[in-house]
Amino acid sequence: MDEEKLLDRILDRDNLNRAFKQVKRNKGAAGVDGMTVEELGADMALNKEEMIAQIRQRTYQPQPVRRIEIPKPNGGVRLLGIPTVKDRVIQQAIAQVLTPLFDQTFSEYSYGFRPNRYAEMAILQTLEYLNEGYDWVVDIDLERFFDTVNHDRLMNLISRTVDDGDVISL
C-alpha cells in the first residue's frame, strides 16, 4: 500500500468532484454556517484551492456540528449532528479513499454501513442459517458508539492501517 500518497488521493481533483457530487445527491440540511447544498458549487469554485492548501498545511479547521433532535416513534429523541456541506465534502472524499482499505478487513458476515450491503442481505443470510438448523441469531447495535468511543484508542487503531500523518491529522 502506498501510504505516503493517501492524502494526494483524497485531495485528487476527481475524488473531490465525486465527493461533491455525492454530497449534492444526498442533499441534507445546512450546517452551522447556513450554507446549503445548492450554494456549495459556487463556494467550492471560489474556495477549493484555499481549502486544499489548508488541509495540506494542517490548518484546516472543521466547523462545529449543528445538533438537532429527531423524535423517535417510541417517544425518545435521536440526536443528529449536521456538519457543514464543505466538511461533508471533505468527509466524503476521505471515506472514498479509506473505505476500501478498511472494508477488506471486516468480516464477510458484517452488513452495517458497508458498501454494497444492506439490512435485507443480513436478513436473507439469517434465514439461510435458520434453514440450515442454526438456532441463534446475534444482532449487535452499537448505540451512541461515537458518543462514547475513546478517540485516542480509535485513532491508534486507525493509524495501524493509515500510516500517513497528514491523513491522521485530518
C-alpha positions as a Markdown table, in Angstrom:
| # | Residue | x | y | z |
|---|---|---|---|---|
| 1 | Met | 0.0 | 0.0 | 0.0 |
| 2 | Asp | 1.4 | 3.4 | -1.0 |
| 3 | Glu | 0.6 | 5.2 | 2.4 |
| 4 | Glu | 2.5 | 8.4 | 1.7 |
| 5 | Lys | 0.2 | 9.2 | -1.2 |
| 6 | Leu | -3.1 | 8.8 | 0.7 |
| 7 | Leu | -3.6 | 12.5 | 1.2 |
| 8 | Asp | -2.9 | 13.1 | -2.5 |
| 9 | Arg | -5.6 | 10.5 | -3.4 |
| 10 | Ile | -8.0 | 12.2 | -1.0 |
| 11 | Leu | -7.3 | 15.6 | -2.5 |
| 12 | Asp | -7.3 | 14.4 | -6.1 |
| 13 | Arg | -9.5 | 16.5 | -8.3 |
| 14 | Asp | -11.6 | 13.6 | -9.5 |
| 15 | Asn | -12.0 | 12.3 | -5.9 |
| 16 | Leu | -13.1 | 15.7 | -4.7 |
| 17 | Asn | -15.5 | 16.1 | -7.6 |
| 18 | Arg | -17.0 | 12.6 | -6.9 |
| 19 | Ala | -17.3 | 13.7 | -3.2 |
| 20 | Phe | -19.0 | 16.9 | -4.2 |
| 21 | Lys | -21.5 | 15.1 | -6.4 |
| 22 | Gln | -22.3 | 12.6 | -3.7 |
| 23 | Val | -22.9 | 15.3 | -1.1 |
| 24 | Lys | -25.2 | 17.1 | -3.6 |
| 25 | Arg | -27.1 | 13.8 | -4.3 |
| 26 | Asn | -27.5 | 13.2 | -0.6 |
| 27 | Lys | -29.0 | 16.7 | -0.2 |
| 28 | Gly | -29.4 | 17.4 | 3.5 |
| 29 | Ala | -29.7 | 20.4 | 5.7 |
| 30 | Ala | -27.2 | 23.2 | 6.1 |
| 31 | Gly | -24.7 | 23.2 | 8.9 |
| 32 | Val | -23.9 | 25.9 | 11.4 |
| 33 | Asp | -22.6 | 28.2 | 8.6 |
| 34 | Gly | -26.0 | 28.1 | 6.9 |
| 35 | Met | -24.6 | 27.2 | 3.5 |
| 36 | Thr | -27.0 | 24.9 | 1.6 |
| 37 | Val | -26.1 | 22.1 | -0.8 |
| 38 | Glu | -27.3 | 24.4 | -3.6 |
| 39 | Glu | -24.7 | 27.1 | -2.7 |
| 40 | Leu | -21.9 | 24.6 | -2.4 |
| 41 | Gly | -20.9 | 24.6 | -6.0 |
| 42 | Ala | -20.2 | 28.3 | -6.2 |
| 43 | Asp | -18.3 | 28.2 | -2.8 |
| 44 | Met | -16.2 | 25.2 | -4.0 |
| 45 | Ala | -15.3 | 27.0 | -7.2 |
| 46 | Leu | -14.1 | 30.1 | -5.3 |
| 47 | Asn | -12.5 | 28.4 | -2.3 |
| 48 | Lys | -11.4 | 24.8 | -3.2 |
| 49 | Glu | -7.8 | 25.7 | -3.7 |
| 50 | Glu | -7.6 | 27.5 | -0.4 |
| 51 | Met | -9.3 | 24.6 | 1.4 |
| 52 | Ile | -6.8 | 22.1 | -0.2 |
| 53 | Ala | -3.9 | 24.3 | 0.9 |
| 54 | Gln | -5.2 | 24.5 | 4.4 |
| 55 | Ile | -5.6 | 20.7 | 4.5 |
| 56 | Arg | -2.0 | 20.2 | 3.3 |
| 57 | Gln | -0.7 | 22.7 | 5.8 |
| 58 | Arg | -2.8 | 21.1 | 8.6 |
| 59 | Thr | -4.5 | 24.4 | 9.3 |
| 60 | Tyr | -8.0 | 23.4 | 8.1 |
| 61 | Gln | -10.5 | 23.6 | 10.9 |
| 62 | Pro | -13.8 | 21.8 | 10.5 |
| 63 | Gln | -16.8 | 23.9 | 11.7 |
| 64 | Pro | -18.8 | 22.9 | 14.7 |
| 65 | Val | -21.6 | 20.4 | 14.0 |
| 66 | Arg | -25.2 | 21.6 | 14.2 |
| 67 | Arg | -27.1 | 19.5 | 16.6 |
| 68 | Ile | -30.8 | 18.6 | 16.1 |
| 69 | Glu | -33.1 | 16.3 | 17.9 |
| 70 | Ile | -35.2 | 13.9 | 15.8 |
| 71 | Pro | -38.3 | 12.4 | 17.6 |
| 72 | Lys | -38.3 | 8.6 | 17.8 |
| 73 | Pro | -41.5 | 6.6 | 17.3 |
| 74 | Asn | -41.2 | 5.3 | 20.9 |
| 75 | Gly | -41.2 | 8.8 | 22.4 |
| 76 | Gly | -37.4 | 9.4 | 22.8 |
| 77 | Val | -35.2 | 11.5 | 20.6 |
| 78 | Arg | -32.3 | 10.7 | 18.4 |
| 79 | Leu | -29.5 | 13.3 | 18.4 |
| 80 | Leu | -28.2 | 14.1 | 14.9 |
| 81 | Gly | -25.1 | 16.1 | 14.1 |
| 82 | Ile | -25.1 | 18.0 | 10.8 |
| 83 | Pro | -21.7 | 19.1 | 9.6 |
| 84 | Thr | -21.3 | 22.0 | 7.1 |
| 85 | Val | -21.7 | 21.0 | 3.5 |
| 86 | Lys | -18.0 | 21.8 | 2.9 |
| 87 | Asp | -17.0 | 19.5 | 5.8 |
| 88 | Arg | -19.2 | 16.8 | 4.3 |
| 89 | Val | -17.4 | 17.0 | 1.0 |
| 90 | Ile | -14.1 | 16.5 | 2.8 |
| 91 | Gln | -15.5 | 13.6 | 4.9 |
| 92 | Gln | -16.9 | 12.0 | 1.7 |
| 93 | Ala | -13.5 | 12.4 | 0.0 |
| 94 | Ile | -11.7 | 10.7 | 2.9 |
| 95 | Ala | -14.3 | 7.9 | 3.0 |
| 96 | Gln | -14.0 | 7.2 | -0.7 |
| 97 | Val | -10.3 | 6.6 | -0.3 |
| 98 | Leu | -10.2 | 4.9 | 3.2 |
| 99 | Thr | -13.3 | 2.7 | 2.9 |
| 100 | Pro | -11.7 | 0.2 | 0.5 |
| 101 | Leu | -8.7 | -0.1 | 2.8 |
| 102 | Phe | -10.8 | -0.9 | 5.9 |
| 103 | Asp | -13.7 | -2.8 | 4.2 |
| 104 | Gln | -11.4 | -5.7 | 3.3 |
| 105 | Thr | -10.6 | -6.2 | 6.9 |
| 106 | Phe | -14.2 | -6.7 | 8.0 |
| 107 | Ser | -15.9 | -10.0 | 8.5 |
| 108 | Glu | -17.9 | -11.1 | 5.4 |
| 109 | Tyr | -20.8 | -11.5 | 7.8 |
| 110 | Ser | -20.9 | -7.8 | 8.8 |
| 111 | Tyr | -23.5 | -5.8 | 6.9 |
| 112 | Gly | -23.9 | -2.5 | 8.7 |
| 113 | Phe | -22.8 | 0.7 | 6.9 |
| 114 | Arg | -20.8 | -1.1 | 4.3 |
| 115 | Pro | -20.7 | -0.5 | 0.6 |
| 116 | Asn | -23.0 | -2.7 | -1.5 |
| 117 | Arg | -24.5 | -4.3 | 1.6 |
| 118 | Tyr | -27.8 | -3.6 | 3.3 |
| 119 | Ala | -30.1 | -4.9 | 6.1 |
| 120 | Glu | -32.1 | -7.1 | 3.8 |
| 121 | Met | -28.9 | -9.1 | 3.0 |
| 122 | Ala | -28.4 | -9.7 | 6.7 |
| 123 | Ile | -32.0 | -10.9 | 6.9 |
| 124 | Leu | -31.6 | -13.3 | 4.0 |
| 125 | Gln | -28.4 | -14.7 | 5.5 |
| 126 | Thr | -30.1 | -15.2 | 8.8 |
| 127 | Leu | -32.9 | -17.1 | 7.0 |
| 128 | Glu | -30.4 | -19.3 | 5.3 |
| 129 | Tyr | -28.8 | -20.1 | 8.7 |
| 130 | Leu | -32.2 | -20.9 | 10.2 |
| 131 | Asn | -33.0 | -23.2 | 7.3 |
| 132 | Glu | -29.6 | -24.9 | 7.9 |
| 133 | Gly | -30.7 | -25.7 | 11.5 |
| 134 | Tyr | -29.0 | -22.9 | 13.5 |
| 135 | Asp | -31.0 | -21.7 | 16.5 |
| 136 | Trp | -29.3 | -18.4 | 17.5 |
| 137 | Val | -29.0 | -15.0 | 15.8 |
| 138 | Val | -27.0 | -12.3 | 17.3 |
| 139 | Asp | -27.8 | -8.7 | 16.4 |
| 140 | Ile | -25.5 | -6.0 | 17.8 |
| 141 | Asp | -26.4 | -2.3 | 17.8 |
| 142 | Leu | -23.6 | 0.0 | 18.9 |
| 143 | Glu | -26.0 | 2.7 | 20.1 |
| 144 | Arg | -24.2 | 6.0 | 20.7 |
| 145 | Phe | -20.9 | 4.4 | 19.8 |
| 146 | Phe | -19.3 | 7.6 | 18.5 |
| 147 | Asp | -20.5 | 9.5 | 21.6 |
| 148 | Thr | -18.6 | 7.2 | 23.9 |
| 149 | Val | -15.7 | 5.7 | 22.0 |
| 150 | Asn | -12.2 | 6.6 | 23.3 |
| 151 | His | -10.9 | 8.9 | 20.5 |
| 152 | Asp | -7.2 | 8.3 | 21.2 |
| 153 | Arg | -7.7 | 4.5 | 21.1 |
| 154 | Leu | -9.8 | 4.7 | 17.9 |
| 155 | Met | -7.1 | 6.9 | 16.2 |
| 156 | Asn | -4.4 | 4.4 | 17.4 |
| 157 | Leu | -6.3 | 1.6 | 15.7 |
| 158 | Ile | -6.8 | 3.6 | 12.5 |
| 159 | Ser | -3.1 | 4.5 | 12.4 |
| 160 | Arg | -2.3 | 0.8 | 12.2 |
| 161 | Thr | -3.8 | 0.9 | 8.7 |
| 162 | Val | -3.3 | 4.5 | 7.7 |
| 163 | Asp | 0.4 | 5.3 | 8.0 |
| 164 | Asp | 0.1 | 8.8 | 6.8 |
| 165 | Gly | 0.3 | 11.5 | 9.5 |
| 166 | Asp | -1.3 | 14.1 | 7.3 |
| 167 | Val | -4.4 | 11.9 | 6.9 |
| 168 | Ile | -4.5 | 11.0 | 10.6 |
| 169 | Ser | -4.2 | 14.7 | 11.4 |
| 170 | Leu | -7.1 | 15.5 | 9.0 |
